[in-house]
């Protein structure tokens, strides 16, 4: 254990505490027991500095400790509380998770897209230009013709030089040796090998090469190319494609069934993963579109007429969220999604009529609220202008009566005359006739 000393200044009384008085010189007749009895019983002060814990089982490191006065021998030091010893787990054993840690883990755990094989990635295959293969074919054909002409299999033309061997020229008939047969056979095999490796790769298409199920590379070079004929070649379209989905049934956050039609623009980015990691990448894309649409549509309501806020009718947000989610799902399969656009968003046929009536009712209620607010503001403005024009401030009853008349005039339909009760009747007070009778009785 590493023990370091404190560099702080010592107190003034530390020197006196550390100095032990020397024992007196032994006198005559003194025994060792009597000499030990004369020594001071108080031990010197103890001083310790900070220490560094190297072993986690030693506990936390202690801070610097100043000098402590010595305790008498007859006084026992206070008993310190013993810290519970943590059980030592065996090597490789997992520490049990605390309740708060389990809550945090559950809160932070989210769904992740599937992971692809990191070793399966697209790389270029060995492909030679087509003109080299054509040159090899011409050379092979020329060699076969020359060998057949030398052996006399091809008749000699007078206009051409005589290239036959001496035996064929002397015999006047074809003379074929074993080496000539072997040479012609080799040239023929070379011609067949070159012909089998030729392929025409159109623009926007690739050839994925495999041998015995193992990926050997991808040919993206267009035109006439030559590849190893012993490899299996599979064509794959890498052009930009769009797919108009069929009506997809989903449910929004309120539980209302909806029908959505989407337009997806995508292409194959990694040919190795698109062809070898899944069975059918087009079917995989179709299923992921349905899953992503169902998950995204359940986060917001279709319309927000009653309660203002975000809704699925916000086409830009809906499209961006669908594009982001779908791109993350199909990336392990080697597909790249450029955009997902909702082309149609409607309610399901079984609830379309009721939701249409509800939408009209919400719009009518909102329109009435706006009209009433405008009428109240216009009536208040008219009362203020009247008071400003007449230079006379109306009391509360007159102001309320005037505003009610104005509100009725603004809000009531055209051609309908609405009656407004007087302020006294509206407030629950007696009518003018009753008040006149009371005045007459008091005068009598």
C-alpha contacts under 8 A as a table, 3 or more apart, distances in Angstrom:
res1	aa1	res2	aa2	distance
1	X	51	X	8.00
1	X	52	X	7.24
1	X	53	X	6.87
1	X	54	X	6.58
2	X	51	X	6.27
2	X	52	X	5.67
2	X	53	X	7.31
2	X	54	X	7.59
3	X	49	X	7.40
3	X	50	X	6.95
3	X	51	X	4.80
3	X	52	X	6.57
4	X	49	X	6.08
4	X	50	X	5.94
4	X	51	X	5.75
4	X	52	X	7.74
5	X	48	X	7.17
5	X	49	X	4.77
5	X	50	X	6.61
6	X	48	X	7.62
6	X	49	X	4.76
6	X	50	X	6.57
6	X	64	X	6.42
10	X	14	X	6.53
11	X	14	X	5.42
11	X	67	X	7.86
12	X	15	X	6.67
13	X	16	X	5.34
13	X	17	X	6.19
14	X	17	X	4.97
14	X	18	X	6.06
14	X	45	X	7.89
14	X	67	X	6.96
15	X	18	X	5.15
15	X	19	X	6.19
16	X	19	X	5.26
17	X	20	X	7.49
17	X	44	X	5.99
17	X	45	X	6.04
18	X	44	X	5.70
18	X	45	X	6.46
19	X	44	X	7.85
20	X	44	X	7.32
21	X	40	X	7.99
23	X	35	X	7.83
23	X	38	X	7.49
23	X	39	X	6.48
26	X	30	X	6.31
26	X	35	X	7.24
27	X	30	X	5.55
30	X	34	X	6.24
30	X	35	X	6.79
31	X	34	X	5.36
31	X	35	X	6.37
32	X	35	X	5.05
32	X	36	X	6.25
33	X	36	X	5.25
33	X	37	X	6.28
34	X	37	X	5.03
34	X	38	X	6.54
35	X	38	X	5.42
35	X	39	X	7.08
36	X	39	X	5.45
40	X	43	X	7.57
41	X	72	X	7.43
41	X	73	X	6.63
42	X	70	X	6.43
42	X	71	X	6.77
42	X	72	X	5.61
42	X	73	X	6.42
43	X	70	X	6.00
43	X	71	X	7.51
43	X	72	X	7.87
44	X	69	X	7.89
44	X	70	X	5.94
45	X	67	X	6.31
45	X	68	X	5.67
45	X	69	X	5.34
45	X	70	X	4.95
46	X	67	X	6.08
46	X	68	X	6.16
46	X	69	X	7.72
46	X	70	X	7.43
47	X	65	X	6.73
47	X	66	X	6.18
47	X	67	X	4.92
47	X	68	X	6.95
48	X	64	X	6.96
48	X	65	X	5.63
48	X	66	X	7.14
48	X	67	X	7.74
49	X	63	X	7.13
49	X	64	X	4.71
49	X	65	X	5.74
49	X	66	X	7.91
50	X	61	X	7.33
50	X	62	X	5.70
50	X	63	X	4.94
50	X	64	X	4.66
50	X	65	X	7.32
51	X	61	X	6.02
51	X	62	X	6.14
51	X	63	X	7.42
52	X	61	X	5.80
52	X	62	X	7.95
53	X	56	X	6.94
53	X	58	X	6.35
53	X	59	X	7.17
53	X	60	X	6.85
53	X	61	X	5.63
54	X	58	X	7.62
55	X	58	X	5.51
55	X	59	X	7.87
56	X	59	X	6.00
56	X	60	X	7.88
71	X	75	X	6.59
71	X	77	X	7.66
72	X	75	X	5.34
73	X	76	X	7.30
89	X	93	X	6.27
89	X	95	X	7.60
90	X	93	X	5.57
97	X	101	X	6.10
97	X	102	X	6.32
98	X	101	X	5.12
98	X	102	X	6.22
99	X	102	X	5.09
99	X	103	X	6.32
100	X	103	X	5.09
100	X	104	X	6.32
101	X	104	X	5.08
101	X	105	X	6.12
102	X	105	X	5.04
102	X	106	X	6.14
103	X	106	X	5.20
103	X	107	X	6.15
104	X	107	X	5.04
104	X	108	X	6.12
105	X	108	X	5.25
105	X	109	X	5.95
106	X	109	X	5.29
113	X	328	X	6.59
113	X	329	X	5.40
113	X	332	X	7.95
114	X	329	X	7.27
114	X	332	X	6.68
115	X	332	X	6.02
116	X	120	X	7.88
116	X	277	X	7.63
116	X	332	X	5.00
116	X	333	X	7.17
117	X	120	X	5.46
117	X	277	X	7.95
118	X	121	X	6.92
120	X	272	X	6.65
120	X	273	X	6.49
121	X	270	X	6.96
121	X	272	X	5.93
121	X	273	X	6.62
122	X	217	X	6.65
122	X	218	X	6.70
122	X	270	X	5.73
122	X	271	X	6.17
122	X	272	X	5.08
122	X	273	X	7.45
123	X	217	X	5.33
123	X	218	X	6.10
124	X	217	X	5.08
124	X	218	X	5.03
124	X	219	X	6.14
124	X	220	X	7.68
125	X	209	X	7.51
125	X	216	X	6.54
125	X	217	X	4.13
125	X	218	X	5.12
125	X	219	X	5.67
126	X	217	X	7.65
126	X	219	X	7.80
126	X	227	X	6.66
127	X	219	X	6.97
127	X	225	X	6.33
127	X	226	X	5.58
127	X	227	X	4.95
127	X	228	X	7.86
128	X	132	X	7.13
128	X	133	X	7.80
128	X	225	X	5.73
128	X	226	X	5.06
128	X	227	X	6.54
129	X	132	X	5.81
129	X	133	X	7.19
129	X	224	X	6.79
129	X	225	X	4.85
129	X	226	X	6.21
130	X	133	X	5.21
130	X	134	X	6.32
130	X	198	X	7.08
130	X	223	X	7.89
130	X	224	X	4.77
130	X	225	X	4.30
130	X	226	X	5.68
131	X	134	X	4.95
131	X	135	X	6.09
131	X	224	X	7.86
132	X	135	X	5.09
132	X	136	X	6.27
133	X	136	X	5.04
133	X	137	X	6.22
133	X	194	X	6.19
133	X	195	X	7.95
133	X	198	X	7.37
133	X	226	X	6.61
134	X	137	X	4.98
134	X	138	X	6.24
135	X	138	X	5.17
135	X	139	X	6.18
136	X	139	X	5.05
136	X	140	X	6.13
136	X	191	X	7.75
136	X	194	X	7.41
137	X	140	X	5.07
137	X	141	X	6.16
137	X	191	X	5.72
137	X	194	X	6.80
137	X	195	X	7.71
138	X	141	X	5.16
138	X	142	X	6.06
139	X	142	X	5.11
139	X	143	X	6.14
140	X	143	X	5.10
140	X	144	X	6.26
140	X	187	X	5.57
140	X	188	X	7.33
140	X	190	X	6.99
140	X	191	X	6.03
141	X	144	X	5.19
141	X	145	X	6.23
141	X	187	X	7.68
141	X	191	X	7.51
142	X	145	X	5.20
142	X	146	X	6.10
143	X	146	X	5.10
143	X	147	X	6.18
143	X	184	X	7.99
143	X	187	X	7.06
144	X	147	X	5.19
144	X	148	X	6.19
144	X	184	X	5.71
144	X	187	X	6.38
144	X	188	X	7.55
145	X	148	X	5.17
145	X	149	X	6.07
146	X	149	X	5.07
146	X	150	X	6.14
147	X	150	X	5.16
147	X	151	X	6.32
147	X	180	X	6.88
147	X	183	X	7.87
147	X	184	X	6.96
148	X	151	X	5.31
148	X	152	X	6.21
148	X	153	X	5.17
148	X	154	X	5.77
149	X	152	X	5.09
149	X	153	X	5.95
149	X	154	X	4.93
149	X	155	X	7.16
149	X	156	X	7.45
149	X	163	X	6.69
149	X	164	X	6.20
150	X	153	X	7.72
150	X	163	X	5.48
150	X	164	X	3.97
150	X	165	X	5.57
150	X	168	X	7.93
151	X	154	X	7.82
151	X	164	X	5.98
151	X	165	X	6.50
151	X	168	X	6.33
151	X	174	X	5.47
151	X	175	X	5.33
151	X	176	X	5.58
151	X	180	X	7.79
152	X	155	X	6.13
152	X	156	X	7.38
152	X	164	X	6.00
152	X	165	X	7.98
152	X	168	X	6.02
152	X	169	X	7.89
152	X	173	X	6.39
152	X	174	X	4.21
152	X	175	X	6.49
153	X	173	X	8.00
153	X	174	X	5.27
153	X	175	X	7.94
156	X	160	X	7.46
156	X	162	X	6.64
157	X	160	X	5.46
157	X	161	X	7.77
157	X	162	X	7.84
158	X	161	X	7.24
158	X	162	X	7.95
164	X	168	X	6.17
164	X	169	X	6.03
165	X	168	X	5.50
165	X	169	X	6.17
166	X	169	X	5.02
166	X	170	X	5.98
167	X	170	X	5.17
167	X	171	X	5.96
167	X	175	X	6.75
168	X	171	X	5.18
168	X	172	X	5.65
168	X	173	X	5.65
168	X	174	X	5.53
168	X	175	X	5.25
169	X	172	X	5.24
169	X	173	X	7.37
171	X	174	X	7.89
176	X	180	X	6.31
176	X	181	X	7.18
177	X	180	X	5.26
177	X	181	X	6.59
178	X	181	X	5.16
178	X	182	X	6.35
179	X	182	X	5.01
179	X	183	X	6.11
180	X	183	X	5.08
180	X	184	X	6.17
181	X	184	X	5.24
181	X	185	X	6.09
182	X	185	X	5.08
182	X	186	X	6.13
183	X	186	X	5.14
183	X	187	X	6.18
184	X	187	X	5.12
184	X	188	X	6.11
185	X	188	X	5.06
185	X	189	X	6.20
186	X	189	X	5.13
186	X	190	X	6.18
187	X	190	X	5.06
187	X	191	X	6.23
188	X	191	X	5.06
188	X	192	X	6.25
189	X	192	X	5.07
189	X	193	X	6.06
190	X	193	X	5.06
190	X	194	X	6.17
191	X	194	X	5.25
191	X	195	X	6.12
192	X	195	X	5.07
192	X	196	X	6.05
193	X	196	X	5.24
193	X	197	X	6.46
193	X	229	X	7.06
194	X	197	X	5.32
194	X	198	X	6.62
194	X	226	X	7.79
195	X	198	X	5.48
196	X	229	X	5.55
197	X	226	X	5.08
197	X	227	X	5.05
197	X	228	X	5.57
197	X	229	X	4.47
198	X	224	X	6.99
198	X	225	X	5.93
198	X	226	X	4.53
198	X	227	X	6.68
199	X	224	X	5.81
199	X	225	X	5.66
199	X	226	X	6.18
199	X	227	X	7.76
200	X	222	X	7.27
200	X	223	X	5.31
200	X	224	X	4.48
200	X	225	X	6.36
201	X	205	X	6.62
201	X	206	X	6.91
201	X	207	X	7.64
201	X	220	X	7.91
201	X	221	X	6.97
201	X	222	X	4.78
201	X	223	X	5.08
201	X	224	X	6.38
201	X	225	X	7.30
202	X	205	X	5.74
202	X	206	X	7.98
202	X	222	X	5.52
202	X	223	X	6.13
203	X	222	X	5.69
203	X	223	X	7.76
204	X	237	X	6.18
204	X	238	X	5.50
204	X	239	X	4.98
205	X	220	X	7.09
205	X	222	X	7.95
205	X	235	X	6.83
205	X	236	X	5.76
205	X	237	X	4.65
205	X	238	X	5.67
205	X	239	X	7.17
206	X	218	X	6.74
206	X	219	X	5.58
206	X	220	X	4.92
206	X	221	X	7.64
206	X	235	X	5.80
206	X	236	X	5.33
206	X	237	X	6.45
206	X	238	X	6.98
207	X	218	X	5.66
207	X	219	X	5.09
207	X	220	X	6.91
207	X	233	X	5.79
207	X	234	X	5.32
207	X	235	X	4.69
207	X	236	X	6.24
208	X	215	X	7.82
208	X	216	X	7.73
208	X	217	X	6.17
208	X	218	X	4.53
208	X	219	X	6.47
208	X	232	X	7.95
208	X	233	X	5.65
208	X	234	X	5.10
208	X	235	X	6.43
208	X	236	X	7.28
208	X	271	X	7.15
208	X	272	X	7.17
209	X	215	X	6.35
209	X	216	X	5.28
209	X	217	X	5.44
209	X	218	X	5.96
209	X	219	X	7.71
209	X	231	X	5.92
209	X	232	X	5.46
209	X	233	X	4.85
209	X	234	X	6.57
210	X	213	X	5.82
210	X	214	X	5.30
210	X	215	X	4.61
210	X	216	X	5.08
210	X	217	X	7.32
210	X	231	X	5.68
210	X	232	X	5.15
210	X	233	X	6.77
211	X	214	X	5.36
211	X	215	X	6.84
211	X	216	X	6.92
211	X	230	X	7.59
211	X	231	X	5.18
211	X	232	X	5.92
215	X	272	X	7.35
217	X	272	X	7.89
218	X	271	X	7.37
218	X	272	X	7.59
221	X	225	X	7.51
222	X	225	X	7.53
228	X	231	X	5.85
229	X	232	X	7.59
236	X	271	X	7.31
237	X	268	X	7.36
238	X	267	X	5.89
238	X	268	X	5.03
238	X	269	X	7.08
238	X	271	X	7.97
239	X	267	X	6.06
239	X	268	X	7.41
240	X	265	X	7.15
240	X	266	X	5.99
240	X	267	X	4.92
240	X	268	X	8.00
241	X	265	X	5.79
241	X	266	X	5.49
241	X	267	X	5.83
242	X	263	X	6.84
242	X	264	X	5.43
242	X	265	X	4.29
242	X	266	X	6.15
243	X	263	X	5.75
243	X	264	X	5.18
243	X	265	X	6.53
244	X	261	X	7.47
244	X	262	X	5.98
244	X	263	X	4.62
244	X	264	X	6.51
245	X	248	X	7.67
245	X	261	X	5.86
245	X	262	X	5.36
245	X	263	X	6.31
245	X	264	X	7.76
246	X	261	X	6.10
246	X	262	X	7.70
247	X	259	X	5.94
247	X	260	X	5.54
247	X	261	X	4.96
248	X	259	X	5.48
248	X	260	X	5.22
248	X	261	X	6.28
248	X	290	X	6.82
249	X	257	X	7.00
249	X	258	X	5.90
249	X	259	X	4.72
249	X	260	X	6.61
249	X	294	X	7.90
249	X	348	X	7.74
250	X	257	X	5.80
250	X	258	X	5.36
250	X	259	X	6.24
250	X	260	X	7.54
250	X	293	X	7.31
250	X	294	X	5.25
250	X	297	X	6.81
250	X	298	X	7.82
251	X	254	X	7.79
251	X	255	X	5.50
251	X	256	X	5.46
251	X	257	X	4.44
251	X	258	X	5.71
251	X	294	X	6.91
251	X	297	X	6.43
251	X	298	X	5.86
252	X	255	X	5.39
252	X	256	X	5.65
252	X	257	X	6.65
252	X	258	X	7.06
252	X	297	X	5.11
252	X	298	X	4.29
252	X	299	X	6.73
252	X	300	X	6.06
252	X	301	X	5.17
252	X	302	X	6.10
253	X	256	X	7.46
253	X	297	X	7.17
253	X	298	X	4.53
253	X	299	X	5.38
253	X	300	X	5.06
253	X	301	X	4.98
253	X	302	X	7.87
254	X	300	X	7.89
254	X	301	X	5.90
255	X	298	X	7.97
256	X	347	X	7.65
256	X	351	X	7.87
257	X	347	X	6.18
257	X	348	X	5.47
257	X	351	X	7.57
258	X	302	X	7.96
258	X	345	X	7.14
258	X	346	X	5.72
258	X	347	X	4.17
258	X	348	X	4.80
259	X	344	X	7.85
259	X	345	X	5.98
259	X	346	X	5.34
259	X	347	X	5.79
259	X	348	X	5.66
260	X	342	X	6.88
260	X	343	X	7.51
260	X	344	X	5.56
260	X	345	X	4.72
260	X	346	X	6.57
261	X	342	X	5.89
261	X	343	X	5.43
261	X	344	X	5.11
261	X	345	X	6.79
262	X	340	X	6.61
262	X	341	X	5.59
262	X	342	X	4.48
262	X	343	X	5.37
262	X	344	X	7.24
263	X	339	X	7.99
263	X	340	X	5.71
263	X	341	X	5.16
263	X	342	X	6.40
263	X	343	X	6.58
264	X	337	X	7.42
264	X	338	X	7.71
264	X	339	X	5.92
264	X	340	X	4.61
264	X	341	X	6.58
265	X	337	X	6.13
265	X	338	X	5.50
265	X	339	X	5.40
265	X	340	X	6.60
266	X	335	X	7.20
266	X	336	X	5.61
266	X	337	X	4.37
266	X	338	X	5.58
266	X	339	X	7.37
267	X	335	X	6.03
267	X	336	X	5.52
267	X	337	X	6.75
268	X	271	X	6.43
268	X	274	X	6.95
268	X	334	X	6.21
268	X	335	X	4.68
268	X	336	X	6.12
269	X	334	X	5.42
269	X	335	X	5.31
269	X	336	X	5.80
270	X	273	X	5.69
270	X	274	X	6.18
270	X	333	X	7.84
270	X	334	X	4.36
270	X	335	X	6.73
271	X	274	X	5.04
271	X	275	X	6.00
271	X	334	X	6.56
272	X	275	X	5.47
272	X	276	X	5.79
272	X	277	X	7.43
272	X	334	X	7.51
273	X	276	X	5.27
273	X	277	X	4.76
273	X	278	X	7.27
273	X	332	X	7.46
273	X	333	X	5.39
273	X	334	X	5.06
274	X	277	X	6.11
274	X	278	X	6.48
274	X	280	X	7.91
274	X	281	X	5.85
274	X	333	X	5.24
274	X	334	X	4.96
274	X	335	X	6.81
275	X	278	X	6.44
275	X	279	X	7.14
275	X	280	X	7.48
275	X	281	X	7.25
276	X	279	X	7.12
277	X	333	X	6.48
278	X	281	X	6.29
278	X	284	X	7.93
278	X	333	X	6.86
280	X	283	X	5.51
280	X	284	X	6.22
281	X	284	X	4.89
281	X	285	X	6.13
281	X	333	X	7.14
282	X	285	X	5.12
282	X	286	X	6.32
283	X	286	X	5.04
283	X	287	X	6.29
284	X	287	X	5.29
284	X	288	X	6.19
285	X	288	X	5.14
285	X	289	X	6.17
285	X	330	X	6.79
286	X	289	X	5.23
286	X	290	X	6.66
287	X	290	X	5.28
287	X	291	X	6.37
288	X	291	X	4.99
288	X	292	X	5.96
288	X	326	X	6.96
288	X	329	X	7.09
288	X	330	X	7.50
289	X	292	X	5.29
289	X	293	X	6.01
289	X	326	X	6.68
290	X	293	X	5.24
290	X	294	X	6.16
291	X	294	X	5.23
291	X	295	X	6.24
292	X	295	X	5.14
292	X	296	X	6.01
292	X	322	X	6.82
292	X	325	X	6.56
292	X	326	X	6.27
293	X	296	X	5.22
293	X	297	X	5.88
293	X	322	X	6.83
294	X	297	X	5.41
294	X	298	X	6.43
295	X	298	X	5.59
295	X	299	X	7.29
296	X	299	X	5.71
296	X	300	X	7.92
296	X	321	X	7.41
296	X	322	X	6.97
297	X	300	X	6.24
297	X	301	X	7.73
297	X	312	X	7.11
298	X	301	X	7.47
300	X	310	X	7.12
300	X	311	X	5.46
300	X	312	X	6.15
301	X	304	X	6.80
301	X	310	X	7.99
301	X	311	X	5.30
301	X	312	X	6.17
302	X	311	X	5.49
302	X	312	X	4.76
302	X	313	X	6.14
303	X	311	X	5.52
303	X	312	X	6.68
303	X	313	X	6.31
304	X	307	X	5.35
304	X	308	X	5.41
304	X	309	X	6.07
304	X	310	X	6.97
304	X	311	X	5.90
305	X	308	X	6.28
305	X	359	X	7.05
305	X	362	X	6.12
305	X	363	X	7.02
306	X	362	X	6.01
310	X	314	X	7.07
311	X	314	X	5.83
312	X	315	X	6.80
312	X	317	X	7.91
312	X	318	X	6.07
313	X	318	X	7.73
313	X	345	X	7.68
314	X	317	X	5.73
314	X	318	X	6.18
315	X	318	X	5.07
315	X	319	X	5.90
315	X	341	X	7.92
315	X	342	X	7.00
316	X	319	X	5.20
316	X	320	X	6.15
317	X	320	X	5.19
317	X	321	X	6.09
318	X	321	X	5.29
318	X	322	X	6.16
318	X	342	X	7.66
319	X	322	X	5.19
319	X	323	X	6.08
319	X	339	X	7.48
319	X	340	X	5.64
319	X	341	X	5.19
319	X	342	X	6.44
320	X	323	X	5.13
320	X	324	X	6.14
320	X	339	X	7.82
320	X	340	X	7.50
321	X	324	X	5.22
321	X	325	X	6.14
322	X	325	X	5.29
322	X	326	X	5.92
322	X	340	X	6.11
323	X	326	X	5.32
323	X	327	X	5.93
323	X	337	X	6.94
323	X	338	X	7.20
323	X	339	X	5.42
323	X	340	X	5.10
324	X	327	X	5.34
324	X	328	X	6.39
325	X	328	X	5.34
325	X	329	X	6.42
326	X	329	X	5.10
326	X	330	X	6.27
326	X	337	X	7.16
327	X	330	X	5.51
327	X	331	X	5.91
327	X	335	X	7.89
327	X	336	X	6.36
327	X	337	X	5.25
327	X	338	X	7.92
328	X	331	X	5.49
328	X	332	X	7.93
329	X	332	X	7.05
330	X	333	X	5.35
330	X	334	X	6.89
330	X	335	X	5.59
330	X	336	X	7.14
330	X	337	X	7.91
331	X	334	X	5.32
331	X	335	X	5.34
331	X	336	X	6.29
332	X	335	X	7.48
337	X	340	X	7.72
342	X	345	X	7.00
346	X	352	X	7.70
347	X	351	X	6.45
347	X	352	X	5.08
347	X	355	X	7.61
348	X	351	X	5.68
348	X	352	X	5.71
349	X	352	X	5.07
349	X	353	X	7.65
350	X	353	X	7.57
351	X	354	X	5.49
351	X	355	X	6.01
352	X	355	X	5.25
352	X	356	X	6.05
353	X	356	X	5.07
353	X	357	X	6.40
354	X	357	X	5.20
354	X	358	X	6.19
355	X	358	X	4.90
355	X	359	X	5.98
356	X	359	X	5.05
356	X	360	X	6.24
357	X	360	X	5.09
357	X	361	X	6.14
358	X	361	X	5.00
358	X	362	X	6.14
359	X	362	X	5.09
359	X	363	X	6.15
360	X	363	X	5.02
360	X	364	X	6.05
361	X	364	X	5.02
361	X	365	X	6.07
362	X	365	X	5.08
362	X	366	X	6.09
363	X	366	X	5.08
363	X	367	X	6.07
364	X	367	X	5.00
364	X	368	X	6.11
365	X	368	X	5.11
365	X	369	X	6.17
366	X	369	X	5.06
366	X	370	X	6.26
367	X	370	X	5.12
367	X	371	X	6.15
368	X	371	X	4.98
368	X	372	X	6.06
369	X	372	X	5.20
369	X	373	X	6.13
370	X	373	X	5.14
370	X	374	X	6.14
371	X	374	X	5.11
371	X	375	X	6.04
371	X	411	X	7.54
372	X	375	X	4.96
372	X	376	X	6.09
372	X	411	X	7.13
373	X	376	X	5.19
373	X	377	X	6.25
374	X	377	X	5.16
374	X	378	X	6.07
375	X	378	X	5.03
375	X	379	X	6.04
375	X	407	X	6.05
375	X	410	X	6.11
375	X	411	X	6.99
376	X	379	X	5.16
376	X	380	X	6.11
376	X	407	X	6.68
377	X	380	X	5.19
377	X	381	X	6.08
378	X	381	X	5.07
378	X	382	X	6.12
379	X	382	X	5.04
379	X	383	X	6.25
379	X	403	X	5.61
379	X	406	X	5.76
379	X	407	X	6.43
380	X	383	X	5.20
380	X	384	X	6.27
380	X	403	X	6.86
381	X	384	X	5.18
381	X	385	X	6.18
382	X	385	X	5.13
382	X	386	X	6.10
383	X	386	X	5.04
383	X	387	X	6.23
383	X	399	X	7.18
383	X	402	X	7.47
383	X	403	X	7.15
384	X	387	X	5.18
384	X	388	X	6.14
385	X	388	X	4.95
385	X	389	X	6.00
386	X	389	X	5.07
386	X	390	X	6.08
387	X	390	X	5.31
387	X	391	X	5.58
387	X	392	X	5.41
387	X	393	X	5.49
387	X	394	X	7.03
388	X	391	X	5.11
388	X	392	X	7.20
394	X	398	X	5.96
394	X	399	X	5.81
395	X	398	X	5.47
395	X	399	X	6.05
396	X	399	X	5.12
396	X	400	X	6.03
397	X	400	X	5.21
397	X	401	X	6.15
397	X	423	X	6.32
398	X	401	X	5.13
398	X	402	X	6.09
398	X	423	X	7.91
399	X	402	X	5.21
399	X	403	X	6.14
400	X	403	X	5.16
400	X	404	X	6.15
401	X	404	X	5.19
401	X	405	X	6.29
401	X	422	X	7.34
401	X	423	X	6.44
402	X	405	X	5.17
402	X	406	X	6.24
403	X	406	X	5.03
403	X	407	X	6.02
404	X	407	X	5.00
404	X	408	X	6.09
404	X	420	X	7.50
405	X	408	X	5.25
405	X	409	X	6.20
405	X	420	X	6.90
406	X	409	X	5.01
406	X	410	X	6.12
407	X	410	X	5.05
407	X	411	X	5.91
408	X	411	X	5.33
408	X	412	X	5.39
408	X	418	X	6.86
409	X	412	X	5.75
412	X	416	X	6.68
412	X	417	X	7.80
412	X	418	X	7.41
413	X	416	X	5.87
421	X	425	X	6.32
421	X	426	X	6.04
422	X	425	X	5.45
422	X	426	X	6.06
423	X	426	X	4.99
423	X	427	X	5.95
424	X	427	X	5.14
424	X	428	X	6.27
424	X	429	X	5.04
424	X	430	X	6.73
424	X	431	X	6.86
425	X	428	X	5.11
425	X	429	X	5.56
425	X	430	X	6.70
425	X	431	X	6.38
426	X	429	X	7.59
430	X	434	X	6.00
430	X	435	X	6.51
431	X	434	X	5.35
431	X	435	X	6.40
432	X	435	X	5.07
432	X	436	X	6.21
433	X	436	X	5.11
433	X	437	X	6.33
434	X	437	X	5.17
434	X	438	X	6.34
435	X	438	X	5.16
435	X	439	X	6.39
436	X	439	X	5.19
436	X	440	X	6.34
437	X	440	X	5.16
437	X	441	X	6.30
438	X	441	X	5.24
438	X	442	X	6.38
439	X	442	X	5.26
439	X	443	X	6.38
440	X	443	X	5.20
440	X	444	X	6.52
441	X	444	X	5.32
